[in-house]
Amino acid sequence: MPTTASASTGERLERILSALRAGGGRVTSSRRAVVRALLEGPQHATADELGSHVRTVLPDIDQSTVYRVLTCGSSWAFSARSSPM
């Protein structure tokens, strides 16, 4: 049974990915993993820290992919990071 925190993270993840889809973007495993790392990680993680976290799930992801997701995700990921659920 999921805890309230994990259910909240899952709901937020799906809300962000829905916003991505609505904007014409594709939901890839890389994007999903980076957004999940943003939601689950420390409030002020660096891109390198996020990359390390993502590589525990997707070992072959390149750091440049993490940077690209962070760059293009500013309109759909970062706004949801600080908004309460």
Beta strands, then each sheet from edge to edge (+ up, - down):
end
